[in-house]
Amino acid sequence: MAKAEISVIDFAVRQEKHGVSFYTKAAEKFRGTELAGLFVKLAKEEAKHLQELIDIQASALRKGVDECFRAVEIDDYLEAVVREGILPKGEKEAERLEKIKTVEDACRIAMQAEKNAILLYTELAKLSKDKGQKKILEAMIRDEKAHMAKIAGMRADMDPIYAAERFGKLC
């Protein structure tokens, strides 16, 4: 078990803010394409998740059940997710976006972020002692899984080699 330096829910709120920013800026970068439309949609859905997390946090504080998100000890896995973040680290967002040149680059980063979000929200749902919070987190997990499927589908539509590797067919 590791010590949590920040609230896991605070971390999740911060990561959703990063997600909204990433998808918004990625949509601008691919303006005029179908991918831009998908990224705009994903930015809106991440903004919805952000508000849901803020509401969960406020509700937990009102009910006095926020200790599960501020646990002194969390498992090493969740600690690693908190330390690494949802989006890849090591560069400022602008630098990361500048390096994105292809649909493949954008989709790869987006899919990794969605996977990490699924893992984080799964762990938060396990920690939650409030049925309402757990239900919201489980809905967010379903949303993030749907995001992954949309991104994979978009990439397959735009990248025949990926489609062949992923789905065993050429488009």
DOMAR-128148 format. One record per residue: residue number from 1; z, y negated, x of N, C-alpha, C, O in turn; residue in one letter. Coordinates in Angstrom, 1 decimal. Example, Ala and Ser with C-alpha at 12.3 -4.5 7.8 and 13.67 -1.06 7.14 Angstrom:
# residues 2
PT/1/7.8/5.7/13.2/7.8/4.5/12.3/7.8/3.3/13.2/8.5/3.3/14.2/A
PT/2/7.1/2.2/12.8/7.1/1.1/13.7/7.9/0.0/12.9/8.0/-1.1/13.4/S
//
This chain:
# residues 171
PT/1/0.0/1.2/0.8/0.0/0.0/0.0/0.0/-1.2/0.9/0.6/-1.3/1.9/M
PT/2/-0.7/-2.3/0.4/-0.8/-3.5/1.2/-0.3/-4.6/0.4/-0.2/-4.6/-0.8/A
PT/3/0.1/-5.7/1.1/0.6/-6.9/0.4/-0.5/-7.7/-0.1/-1.5/-8.0/0.6/K
PT/4/-0.4/-8.2/-1.3/-1.5/-9.1/-1.9/-1.1/-10.5/-1.6/0.0/-11.0/-1.9/A
PT/5/-2.0/-11.2/-0.9/-1.7/-12.6/-0.5/-2.0/-13.6/-1.7/-1.5/-14.7/-1.7/E
PT/6/-2.9/-13.2/-2.6/-3.2/-14.0/-3.7/-3.2/-13.1/-4.9/-3.2/-11.9/-4.9/I
PT/7/-3.1/-13.8/-6.1/-3.2/-13.1/-7.3/-4.6/-12.4/-7.4/-5.6/-13.1/-7.2/S
PT/8/-4.6/-11.2/-7.9/-5.9/-10.6/-8.0/-6.7/-11.3/-9.1/-8.0/-11.4/-9.0/V
PT/9/-6.1/-11.7/-10.1/-6.8/-12.4/-11.2/-7.4/-13.8/-10.7/-8.5/-14.2/-11.1/I
PT/10/-6.6/-14.5/-9.8/-7.1/-15.7/-9.2/-8.3/-15.4/-8.4/-9.3/-16.2/-8.4/D
PT/11/-8.3/-14.3/-7.7/-9.4/-13.9/-6.9/-10.6/-13.6/-7.8/-11.8/-14.1/-7.5/F
PT/12/-10.4/-12.9/-8.9/-11.5/-12.6/-9.8/-12.1/-13.9/-10.4/-13.4/-14.0/-10.5/A
PT/13/-11.3/-14.9/-10.7/-11.8/-16.2/-11.2/-12.7/-16.8/-10.2/-13.8/-17.3/-10.5/V
PT/14/-12.2/-16.8/-9.0/-13.0/-17.5/-7.9/-14.3/-16.8/-7.7/-15.3/-17.4/-7.4/R
PT/15/-14.3/-15.4/-7.7/-15.5/-14.7/-7.5/-16.5/-14.9/-8.7/-17.7/-15.0/-8.4/Q
PT/16/-16.1/-15.1/-9.9/-17.0/-15.4/-11.0/-17.6/-16.7/-10.8/-18.8/-16.9/-11.1/E
PT/17/-16.8/-17.7/-10.3/-17.4/-19.0/-10.0/-18.5/-18.9/-9.0/-19.5/-19.5/-9.1/K
PT/18/-18.2/-18.1/-7.9/-19.2/-17.9/-6.9/-20.5/-17.2/-7.5/-21.6/-17.6/-7.2/H
PT/19/-20.3/-16.3/-8.5/-21.4/-15.6/-9.1/-22.2/-16.6/-9.9/-23.5/-16.5/-9.9/G
PT/20/-21.6/-17.4/-10.7/-22.3/-18.4/-11.5/-23.2/-19.3/-10.5/-24.4/-19.5/-10.8/V
PT/21/-22.6/-19.7/-9.4/-23.3/-20.6/-8.5/-24.4/-19.9/-7.8/-25.5/-20.4/-7.7/S
PT/22/-24.2/-18.6/-7.4/-25.2/-17.8/-6.7/-26.4/-17.6/-7.7/-27.6/-17.9/-7.3/F
PT/23/-26.2/-17.2/-8.9/-27.3/-16.9/-9.8/-28.0/-18.2/-10.2/-29.2/-18.2/-10.3/Y
PT/24/-27.3/-19.3/-10.3/-27.9/-20.6/-10.7/-28.8/-21.0/-9.6/-30.0/-21.4/-9.8/T
PT/25/-28.4/-20.9/-8.3/-29.2/-21.4/-7.2/-30.3/-20.4/-6.9/-31.4/-20.8/-6.5/K
PT/26/-30.1/-19.1/-7.1/-31.1/-18.1/-6.9/-32.2/-18.3/-8.0/-33.4/-18.2/-7.7/A
PT/27/-31.8/-18.7/-9.2/-32.8/-19.0/-10.2/-33.7/-20.2/-9.8/-34.9/-20.2/-10.1/A
PT/28/-33.1/-21.2/-9.2/-33.8/-22.4/-8.8/-34.8/-22.0/-7.7/-35.9/-22.5/-7.6/E
PT/29/-34.4/-21.1/-6.8/-35.2/-20.7/-5.7/-36.4/-19.9/-6.2/-37.5/-20.0/-5.6/K
PT/30/-36.3/-19.1/-7.2/-37.4/-18.3/-7.8/-38.0/-19.0/-9.0/-38.5/-18.3/-9.9/F
PT/31/-37.8/-20.3/-9.2/-38.3/-21.0/-10.4/-39.7/-20.6/-10.8/-40.6/-20.4/-9.9/R
PT/32/-39.9/-20.5/-12.1/-41.2/-20.1/-12.6/-41.5/-18.7/-12.6/-42.6/-18.3/-13.0/G
PT/33/-40.6/-17.8/-12.2/-40.8/-16.4/-12.2/-39.9/-15.7/-13.2/-39.0/-16.3/-13.7/T
PT/34/-40.3/-14.5/-13.5/-39.4/-13.7/-14.4/-38.0/-13.5/-13.9/-37.0/-13.4/-14.6/E
PT/35/-38.0/-13.3/-12.6/-36.7/-13.2/-11.9/-35.8/-14.4/-12.1/-34.6/-14.2/-12.3/L
PT/36/-36.3/-15.6/-12.1/-35.5/-16.8/-12.3/-34.9/-16.7/-13.7/-33.8/-17.1/-13.9/A
PT/37/-35.7/-16.3/-14.7/-35.2/-16.2/-16.1/-34.0/-15.2/-16.1/-33.0/-15.5/-16.8/G
PT/38/-34.1/-14.1/-15.4/-33.0/-13.1/-15.4/-31.8/-13.7/-14.8/-30.7/-13.6/-15.3/L
PT/39/-32.0/-14.4/-13.6/-30.8/-15.0/-13.0/-30.2/-16.1/-13.8/-28.9/-16.3/-13.7/F
PT/40/-30.9/-16.9/-14.6/-30.3/-17.9/-15.5/-29.5/-17.2/-16.5/-28.4/-17.6/-16.8/V
PT/41/-30.0/-16.1/-17.1/-29.3/-15.3/-18.0/-28.0/-14.7/-17.4/-26.9/-14.8/-18.0/K
PT/42/-28.1/-14.2/-16.2/-26.9/-13.7/-15.6/-25.9/-14.7/-15.2/-24.7/-14.5/-15.3/L
PT/43/-26.3/-15.9/-14.8/-25.4/-17.0/-14.6/-24.6/-17.4/-15.8/-23.4/-17.6/-15.8/A
PT/44/-25.3/-17.4/-17.0/-24.6/-17.7/-18.2/-23.6/-16.6/-18.6/-22.5/-16.9/-19.0/K
PT/45/-23.9/-15.3/-18.3/-23.0/-14.2/-18.6/-21.8/-14.3/-17.7/-20.7/-14.0/-18.1/E
PT/46/-22.0/-14.6/-16.4/-20.9/-14.7/-15.5/-20.0/-15.9/-15.9/-18.8/-15.8/-15.7/E
PT/47/-20.6/-17.0/-16.4/-19.8/-18.1/-16.9/-18.9/-17.7/-18.0/-17.7/-18.1/-18.2/A
PT/48/-19.4/-16.8/-18.9/-18.6/-16.2/-20.0/-17.5/-15.4/-19.4/-16.4/-15.5/-19.9/K
PT/49/-17.8/-14.6/-18.4/-16.7/-13.8/-17.8/-15.6/-14.7/-17.2/-14.5/-14.4/-17.2/H
PT/50/-16.1/-15.7/-16.5/-15.1/-16.7/-15.9/-14.2/-17.2/-17.0/-13.0/-17.2/-16.8/L
PT/51/-14.7/-17.6/-18.1/-13.8/-18.1/-19.2/-12.9/-17.0/-19.7/-11.7/-17.2/-20.0/Q
PT/52/-13.4/-15.8/-19.8/-12.6/-14.7/-20.3/-11.4/-14.4/-19.3/-10.3/-14.1/-19.7/E
PT/53/-11.7/-14.5/-18.0/-10.7/-14.3/-17.0/-9.6/-15.4/-17.1/-8.4/-15.1/-17.0/L
PT/54/-10.1/-16.6/-17.3/-9.1/-17.7/-17.4/-8.3/-17.5/-18.7/-7.1/-17.8/-18.6/I
PT/55/-8.9/-17.1/-19.7/-8.1/-16.8/-21.0/-7.1/-15.6/-20.8/-6.0/-15.7/-21.2/D
PT/56/-7.5/-14.6/-20.1/-6.6/-13.5/-19.8/-5.4/-14.0/-19.0/-4.3/-13.6/-19.2/I
PT/57/-5.7/-14.8/-18.0/-4.6/-15.3/-17.1/-3.7/-16.2/-17.9/-2.5/-16.0/-17.8/Q
PT/58/-4.2/-17.0/-18.8/-3.3/-17.9/-19.6/-2.5/-17.1/-20.6/-1.3/-17.3/-20.7/A
PT/59/-3.1/-16.1/-21.2/-2.4/-15.2/-22.1/-1.3/-14.4/-21.4/-0.2/-14.2/-21.9/S
PT/60/-1.7/-13.9/-20.2/-0.7/-13.1/-19.5/0.5/-14.0/-19.1/1.7/-13.5/-19.2/A
PT/61/0.3/-15.2/-18.7/1.4/-16.1/-18.4/2.3/-16.4/-19.6/3.5/-16.4/-19.6/L
PT/62/1.6/-16.6/-20.8/2.3/-16.9/-22.0/3.2/-15.7/-22.4/4.3/-15.8/-22.9/R
PT/63/2.6/-14.5/-22.3/3.3/-13.3/-22.7/4.3/-12.7/-21.6/5.1/-11.8/-21.9/K
PT/64/4.2/-13.3/-20.4/5.0/-12.8/-19.3/4.6/-11.5/-18.8/5.5/-10.8/-18.2/G
PT/65/3.3/-11.1/-18.9/2.9/-9.9/-18.4/1.9/-10.0/-17.2/1.2/-9.1/-16.9/V
PT/66/2.0/-11.2/-16.5/1.1/-11.4/-15.4/1.5/-10.8/-14.1/0.7/-10.8/-13.2/D
PT/67/2.7/-10.2/-14.1/3.1/-9.5/-12.9/2.2/-8.4/-12.4/2.2/-8.1/-11.2/E
PT/68/1.5/-7.8/-13.3/0.6/-6.7/-12.9/-0.5/-7.2/-12.1/-1.1/-6.5/-11.3/C
PT/69/-0.9/-8.5/-12.3/-2.0/-9.1/-11.5/-1.4/-9.8/-10.3/-2.2/-10.2/-9.4/F
PT/70/-0.1/-9.9/-10.2/0.5/-10.5/-9.0/1.4/-9.5/-8.3/2.4/-9.9/-7.6/R
PT/71/1.1/-8.3/-8.4/1.9/-7.2/-7.9/2.0/-7.5/-6.4/1.1/-7.8/-5.7/A
PT/72/3.2/-7.3/-5.9/3.5/-7.4/-4.5/2.7/-6.4/-3.7/2.2/-6.7/-2.6/V
PT/73/2.6/-5.2/-4.2/1.9/-4.2/-3.5/0.7/-3.8/-4.3/0.8/-3.5/-5.5/E
PT/74/-0.5/-3.7/-3.7/-1.7/-3.2/-4.3/-2.2/-2.1/-3.4/-1.9/-2.1/-2.2/I
PT/75/-3.1/-1.3/-3.9/-3.6/-0.2/-3.0/-4.6/-0.8/-2.0/-5.1/-1.9/-2.2/D
PT/76/-4.8/0.0/-1.0/-5.6/-0.5/0.1/-7.1/-0.8/-0.4/-7.7/-1.7/0.2/D
PT/77/-7.5/0.0/-1.3/-8.9/-0.2/-1.9/-9.0/-1.6/-2.5/-9.9/-2.4/-2.1/Y
PT/78/-8.1/-1.9/-3.4/-8.1/-3.3/-4.0/-7.9/-4.4/-3.0/-8.6/-5.4/-3.1/L
PT/79/-7.1/-4.2/-2.0/-6.9/-5.1/-1.0/-8.2/-5.4/-0.2/-8.6/-6.5/0.1/E
PT/80/-9.0/-4.3/0.0/-10.3/-4.4/0.7/-11.3/-5.2/-0.1/-12.0/-6.1/0.4/A
PT/81/-11.3/-5.0/-1.4/-12.2/-5.7/-2.3/-11.8/-7.2/-2.3/-12.7/-8.1/-2.2/V
PT/82/-10.5/-7.5/-2.4/-10.1/-8.9/-2.3/-10.4/-9.6/-1.0/-10.9/-10.7/-1.0/V
PT/83/-10.3/-8.9/0.1/-10.6/-9.4/1.4/-12.1/-9.6/1.6/-12.5/-10.6/2.2/R
PT/84/-12.9/-8.7/1.1/-14.3/-8.8/1.4/-15.1/-9.7/0.4/-16.1/-10.3/0.7/E
PT/85/-14.5/-9.8/-0.8/-15.2/-10.6/-1.8/-16.3/-9.8/-2.6/-16.6/-8.7/-2.2/G
PT/86/-16.8/-10.4/-3.6/-17.8/-9.8/-4.5/-19.2/-9.9/-3.8/-19.9/-9.0/-3.6/I
PT/87/-19.5/-11.1/-3.4/-20.7/-11.4/-2.7/-20.5/-11.2/-1.2/-19.4/-11.4/-0.7/L
PT/88/-21.6/-10.9/-0.4/-21.4/-10.7/1.0/-20.8/-11.9/1.7/-21.1/-13.0/1.4/P
PT/89/-19.9/-11.6/2.7/-19.3/-12.7/3.4/-20.0/-13.0/4.7/-21.0/-12.3/5.1/K
PT/90/-19.5/-14.0/5.4/-19.9/-14.2/6.8/-20.9/-15.4/6.9/-21.2/-15.9/7.9/G
PT/91/-21.3/-15.9/5.7/-22.2/-17.1/5.7/-21.9/-17.9/4.5/-21.3/-17.5/3.5/E
PT/92/-22.2/-19.2/4.6/-22.0/-20.1/3.5/-23.1/-19.7/2.5/-24.2/-19.2/2.8/K
PT/93/-22.8/-20.0/1.2/-23.8/-19.6/0.2/-25.2/-20.2/0.4/-26.2/-19.5/0.2/E
PT/94/-25.2/-21.5/0.8/-26.6/-22.1/1.1/-27.3/-21.3/2.2/-28.5/-21.2/2.0/A
PT/95/-26.6/-20.9/3.2/-27.3/-20.1/4.3/-27.8/-18.8/3.8/-28.8/-18.4/4.1/E
PT/96/-26.9/-18.2/3.0/-27.3/-16.9/2.4/-28.5/-17.0/1.5/-29.5/-16.2/1.6/R
PT/97/-28.5/-18.0/0.7/-29.7/-18.2/-0.2/-30.9/-18.6/0.6/-32.1/-18.2/0.2/L
PT/98/-30.8/-19.3/1.7/-31.9/-19.7/2.5/-32.6/-18.4/3.1/-33.8/-18.4/3.3/E
PT/99/-31.8/-17.4/3.4/-32.3/-16.1/4.0/-33.0/-15.3/2.9/-33.7/-14.3/3.3/K
PT/100/-32.8/-15.5/1.7/-33.4/-14.7/0.6/-34.9/-15.2/0.5/-35.2/-16.3/0.1/I
PT/101/-35.8/-14.3/0.9/-37.2/-14.6/0.9/-38.0/-13.9/-0.2/-39.0/-14.3/-0.6/K
PT/102/-37.4/-12.7/-0.5/-38.2/-11.8/-1.4/-37.3/-11.4/-2.6/-36.1/-11.6/-2.7/T
PT/103/-38.0/-10.9/-3.6/-37.3/-10.3/-4.8/-36.4/-9.2/-4.3/-35.3/-9.1/-4.8/V
PT/104/-36.8/-8.4/-3.4/-36.0/-7.4/-2.8/-34.7/-7.9/-2.3/-33.6/-7.4/-2.6/E
PT/105/-34.7/-9.0/-1.5/-33.5/-9.6/-1.0/-32.6/-10.0/-2.1/-31.4/-9.7/-2.0/D
PT/106/-33.1/-10.8/-3.0/-32.3/-11.3/-4.1/-31.7/-10.2/-4.9/-30.5/-10.3/-5.3/A
PT/107/-32.5/-9.2/-5.3/-31.9/-8.1/-6.1/-30.9/-7.3/-5.4/-29.9/-6.8/-5.9/C
PT/108/-31.1/-7.1/-4.1/-30.2/-6.3/-3.3/-28.8/-6.9/-3.3/-27.8/-6.3/-3.5/R
PT/109/-28.8/-8.2/-3.0/-27.5/-9.0/-3.0/-26.9/-9.0/-4.4/-25.7/-8.8/-4.5/I
PT/110/-27.7/-9.2/-5.4/-27.2/-9.3/-6.8/-26.6/-7.9/-7.2/-25.5/-7.9/-7.8/A
PT/111/-27.3/-6.8/-6.9/-26.8/-5.5/-7.2/-25.5/-5.2/-6.5/-24.6/-4.6/-7.1/M
PT/112/-25.4/-5.5/-5.3/-24.1/-5.3/-4.5/-23.0/-6.1/-5.2/-21.9/-5.6/-5.3/Q
PT/113/-23.3/-7.3/-5.5/-22.2/-8.1/-6.2/-21.8/-7.5/-7.5/-20.6/-7.5/-7.8/A
PT/114/-22.7/-7.0/-8.3/-22.4/-6.4/-9.6/-21.6/-5.1/-9.4/-20.6/-4.9/-10.1/E
PT/115/-22.0/-4.3/-8.4/-21.2/-3.1/-8.1/-19.8/-3.5/-7.7/-18.8/-2.9/-8.2/K
PT/116/-19.6/-4.5/-6.9/-18.3/-4.9/-6.5/-17.4/-5.4/-7.6/-16.2/-5.2/-7.7/N
PT/117/-18.1/-6.1/-8.5/-17.4/-6.6/-9.7/-17.0/-5.5/-10.6/-15.9/-5.5/-11.2/A
PT/118/-17.8/-4.5/-10.8/-17.4/-3.3/-11.6/-16.2/-2.6/-11.0/-15.3/-2.3/-11.7/I
PT/119/-16.2/-2.5/-9.7/-15.0/-1.9/-9.0/-13.8/-2.7/-9.2/-12.7/-2.2/-9.5/L
PT/120/-13.9/-4.0/-9.0/-12.8/-4.9/-9.2/-12.2/-4.9/-10.6/-11.0/-4.7/-10.8/L
PT/121/-13.1/-5.0/-11.6/-12.6/-5.0/-13.0/-12.1/-3.7/-13.4/-11.2/-3.6/-14.3/Y
PT/122/-12.6/-2.6/-12.8/-12.0/-1.3/-13.1/-10.6/-1.2/-12.6/-9.7/-0.7/-13.3/T
PT/123/-10.3/-1.7/-11.5/-9.0/-1.7/-10.9/-8.1/-2.7/-11.7/-6.9/-2.3/-12.0/E
PT/124/-8.6/-3.9/-12.1/-7.8/-4.8/-12.9/-7.4/-4.1/-14.3/-6.3/-4.3/-14.7/L
PT/125/-8.4/-3.4/-14.9/-8.1/-2.8/-16.1/-7.0/-1.7/-16.0/-6.1/-1.6/-16.8/A
PT/126/-7.0/-1.0/-14.8/-5.9/0.0/-14.6/-4.6/-0.7/-14.4/-3.6/-0.2/-14.9/K
PT/127/-4.6/-1.9/-13.8/-3.3/-2.6/-13.6/-2.8/-3.3/-14.9/-1.5/-3.4/-15.0/L
PT/128/-3.6/-3.6/-15.8/-3.2/-4.4/-17.0/-2.3/-3.5/-17.9/-2.6/-2.4/-18.2/S
PT/129/-1.2/-4.1/-18.3/-0.3/-3.5/-19.2/-0.5/-4.0/-20.6/0.2/-3.5/-21.6/K
PT/130/-1.4/-4.9/-20.8/-1.7/-5.5/-22.1/-3.0/-4.9/-22.7/-4.0/-5.0/-22.0/D
PT/131/-2.9/-4.4/-23.9/-4.1/-3.7/-24.5/-5.2/-4.7/-24.7/-6.4/-4.3/-24.5/K
PT/132/-4.9/-5.9/-25.1/-6.0/-6.9/-25.3/-6.7/-7.3/-24.0/-7.9/-7.4/-24.0/G
PT/133/-5.9/-7.4/-22.9/-6.5/-7.7/-21.6/-7.4/-6.5/-21.2/-8.5/-6.7/-20.7/Q
PT/134/-6.8/-5.3/-21.3/-7.6/-4.1/-20.9/-8.9/-4.1/-21.7/-9.9/-3.7/-21.1/K
PT/135/-8.9/-4.4/-22.9/-10.1/-4.3/-23.8/-11.2/-5.3/-23.2/-12.3/-5.0/-23.1/K
PT/136/-10.7/-6.5/-22.9/-11.6/-7.6/-22.4/-12.2/-7.1/-21.1/-13.4/-7.2/-20.8/I
PT/137/-11.3/-6.6/-20.2/-11.8/-6.1/-18.9/-12.8/-5.0/-19.0/-13.8/-4.9/-18.3/L
PT/138/-12.5/-4.1/-19.9/-13.5/-3.0/-20.1/-14.8/-3.5/-20.6/-15.8/-2.9/-20.3/E
PT/139/-14.8/-4.5/-21.5/-16.1/-5.1/-21.9/-16.8/-5.7/-20.8/-18.0/-5.7/-20.7/A
PT/140/-16.0/-6.4/-19.9/-16.7/-7.0/-18.7/-17.3/-6.0/-17.8/-18.3/-6.2/-17.2/M
PT/141/-16.6/-4.8/-17.7/-17.2/-3.7/-16.9/-18.5/-3.3/-17.5/-19.5/-3.1/-16.8/I
PT/142/-18.6/-3.1/-18.8/-19.8/-2.7/-19.5/-20.9/-3.8/-19.2/-22.1/-3.5/-18.9/R
PT/143/-20.5/-5.1/-19.3/-21.5/-6.2/-19.0/-22.0/-6.1/-17.6/-23.2/-6.2/-17.4/D
PT/144/-21.1/-5.9/-16.6/-21.6/-5.8/-15.2/-22.5/-4.6/-15.0/-23.4/-4.7/-14.2/E
PT/145/-22.2/-3.5/-15.7/-23.1/-2.3/-15.5/-24.5/-2.7/-16.1/-25.5/-2.3/-15.6/K
PT/146/-24.5/-3.4/-17.3/-25.8/-3.8/-17.9/-26.5/-4.7/-16.9/-27.7/-4.7/-16.8/A
PT/147/-25.8/-5.6/-16.3/-26.4/-6.5/-15.3/-27.1/-5.7/-14.2/-28.2/-6.0/-13.8/H
PT/148/-26.4/-4.7/-13.7/-27.0/-3.9/-12.6/-28.3/-3.2/-13.1/-29.3/-3.2/-12.4/M
PT/149/-28.3/-2.7/-14.3/-29.5/-2.1/-14.9/-30.6/-3.1/-15.0/-31.8/-2.8/-14.8/A
PT/150/-30.3/-4.3/-15.5/-31.3/-5.3/-15.7/-31.9/-5.7/-14.3/-33.1/-5.8/-14.2/K
PT/151/-31.1/-5.8/-13.3/-31.5/-6.2/-12.0/-32.4/-5.1/-11.4/-33.5/-5.4/-10.9/I
PT/152/-32.0/-3.9/-11.5/-32.7/-2.7/-11.0/-34.1/-2.6/-11.8/-35.1/-2.4/-11.1/A
PT/153/-34.1/-2.9/-13.1/-35.3/-2.8/-13.8/-36.3/-3.9/-13.4/-37.5/-3.7/-13.3/G
PT/154/-35.7/-5.1/-13.2/-36.6/-6.2/-12.8/-37.2/-6.0/-11.4/-38.3/-6.2/-11.2/M
PT/155/-36.3/-5.4/-10.5/-36.8/-5.1/-9.2/-37.9/-4.1/-9.2/-38.9/-4.1/-8.6/R
PT/156/-37.7/-3.0/-10.1/-38.7/-2.0/-10.2/-40.0/-2.5/-10.8/-41.1/-2.1/-10.3/A
PT/157/-39.9/-3.5/-11.7/-41.1/-4.1/-12.3/-41.9/-4.9/-11.2/-43.1/-5.0/-11.3/D
PT/158/-41.2/-5.4/-10.2/-41.8/-6.3/-9.3/-42.1/-5.7/-7.9/-42.7/-6.2/-7.0/M
PT/159/-41.5/-4.5/-7.7/-41.6/-3.8/-6.4/-41.9/-2.3/-6.6/-41.0/-1.5/-6.8/D
PT/160/-43.2/-2.0/-6.6/-43.6/-0.6/-6.8/-43.0/0.4/-5.9/-42.7/1.6/-6.3/P
PT/161/-42.8/0.1/-4.7/-42.1/1.0/-3.7/-40.7/1.3/-4.2/-40.3/2.5/-4.1/I
PT/162/-40.0/0.3/-4.5/-38.6/0.5/-5.0/-38.6/1.4/-6.3/-37.8/2.3/-6.4/Y
PT/163/-39.6/1.1/-7.2/-39.7/1.9/-8.4/-39.9/3.3/-8.1/-39.3/4.2/-8.7/A
PT/164/-40.8/3.6/-7.1/-41.1/5.0/-6.7/-39.8/5.6/-6.1/-39.6/6.8/-6.5/A
PT/165/-39.1/4.9/-5.3/-37.9/5.5/-4.7/-36.8/5.7/-5.7/-36.1/6.7/-5.7/E
PT/166/-36.6/4.7/-6.6/-35.5/4.7/-7.5/-35.8/5.7/-8.7/-34.9/6.4/-9.1/R
PT/167/-37.0/5.6/-9.2/-37.3/6.3/-10.5/-38.3/7.4/-10.3/-38.6/8.1/-11.3/F
PT/168/-38.8/7.6/-9.1/-39.7/8.7/-8.8/-41.1/8.5/-9.4/-41.8/9.5/-9.8/G
PT/169/-41.5/7.2/-9.5/-42.8/7.0/-10.1/-43.4/5.7/-9.5/-42.6/4.8/-9.0/K
PT/170/-44.7/5.6/-9.5/-45.3/4.3/-9.1/-45.8/3.6/-10.4/-46.3/4.2/-11.3/L
PT/171/-45.5/2.3/-10.4/-45.9/1.5/-11.6/-47.3/1.0/-11.5/-47.8/0.4/-12.4/C
//
